[in-house]
Amino acid sequence: MAKLSTISIVQKDSVFAVKGPLFFASTHSFLHYFETVNYDNEQLTIDFSYSHILDHSGVEALKSFVIDMKNQKRKIFIIGLDIHNPELSKEIESLLIE
């Protein structure tokens, strides 16, 4: 039986590859990872090529992370983002444009 709430993040330099679905059951792991890692760069790239944001909780976790990084004066790039809901996609796009 697969554990659907598993999410992993692999870091290579300033690129963080997210693997697994980001939704209500995995948001804590996602945010906890970024709370514990040391950032050497002012620019970070989050690669969602191997992940999907499935619900509003996933969007809120990503928004929380982006806001936190902006407050730390870091520039965030999101690549490979696939959100299964157009309304949620608009929320993320508006946050990244600000």
C-alpha positions as CSV (number, residue, x, y, z in Angstrom):
1,M,0.0,0.0,0.0
2,A,1.4,3.4,-1.0
3,K,1.7,6.2,1.5
4,L,0.2,9.2,-0.4
5,S,1.2,11.8,2.2
6,T,4.9,11.3,1.6
7,I,6.7,14.2,0.1
8,S,10.4,14.5,-0.3
9,I,12.6,17.4,-1.3
10,V,16.0,17.0,-2.9
11,Q,18.4,20.0,-2.8
12,K,21.1,20.6,-5.3
13,D,22.7,24.0,-4.9
14,S,19.9,26.5,-4.9
15,V,17.4,24.2,-6.6
16,F,14.9,22.2,-4.5
17,A,13.1,19.4,-6.3
18,V,9.8,18.5,-4.7
19,K,8.7,14.9,-5.2
20,G,5.2,13.7,-4.3
21,P,1.8,15.4,-4.0
22,L,1.5,18.6,-2.0
23,F,-1.9,18.5,-0.2
24,F,-3.4,18.6,3.3
25,A,-1.6,15.5,4.4
26,S,1.9,16.6,3.3
27,T,2.0,20.4,3.9
28,H,3.6,20.0,7.4
29,S,6.5,18.0,5.9
30,F,6.9,20.5,3.1
31,L,7.0,23.5,5.4
32,H,9.1,21.8,8.0
33,Y,11.8,21.0,5.5
34,F,12.2,24.6,4.5
35,E,12.2,25.7,8.2
36,T,15.2,23.5,8.9
37,V,17.4,24.1,5.8
38,N,20.1,26.8,5.6
39,Y,20.0,29.0,2.6
40,D,23.2,30.2,1.1
41,N,21.7,32.0,-1.9
42,E,19.4,34.9,-2.3
43,Q,17.7,33.1,-5.2
44,L,15.9,29.8,-4.8
45,T,14.3,27.6,-7.4
46,I,11.5,25.2,-6.4
47,D,11.0,22.5,-8.9
48,F,7.6,20.9,-8.9
49,S,8.2,18.8,-12.0
50,Y,7.7,15.6,-9.9
51,S,4.9,17.0,-7.8
52,H,1.3,18.2,-8.0
53,I,-0.6,20.6,-5.8
54,L,-3.8,18.9,-5.2
55,D,-5.9,21.1,-2.9
56,H,-6.1,24.5,-1.2
57,S,-3.9,23.3,1.7
58,G,-1.1,22.8,-0.8
59,V,-1.6,26.2,-2.2
60,E,-1.6,27.8,1.2
61,A,1.6,25.9,2.2
62,L,3.3,27.2,-1.0
63,K,2.0,30.7,-0.4
64,S,3.3,30.7,3.2
65,F,6.7,29.5,2.0
66,V,6.9,32.2,-0.7
67,I,5.8,35.0,1.6
68,D,8.4,33.8,4.2
69,M,11.2,33.9,1.6
70,K,10.1,37.3,0.3
71,N,10.2,38.6,3.9
72,Q,13.8,37.3,4.0
73,K,14.5,39.3,0.8
74,R,15.0,36.1,-1.3
75,K,13.9,35.8,-4.9
76,I,11.8,32.6,-5.6
77,F,11.4,30.9,-8.9
78,I,8.8,28.1,-9.3
79,I,9.2,25.7,-12.2
80,G,7.2,22.7,-13.3
81,L,4.1,23.7,-11.3
82,D,1.0,21.7,-12.1
83,I,-2.1,22.7,-10.1
84,H,-5.2,20.6,-10.8
85,N,-7.6,23.5,-10.2
86,P,-7.5,26.8,-12.2
87,E,-8.7,28.9,-9.3
88,L,-5.8,27.7,-7.1
89,S,-3.4,28.3,-10.0
90,K,-4.5,31.9,-10.2
91,E,-3.7,32.3,-6.5
92,I,-0.2,31.1,-6.9
93,E,0.4,33.2,-10.0
94,S,-0.8,36.4,-8.3
95,L,1.6,35.8,-5.4
96,L,4.6,35.2,-7.6
97,I,3.9,38.4,-9.6
98,E,3.7,40.7,-6.5
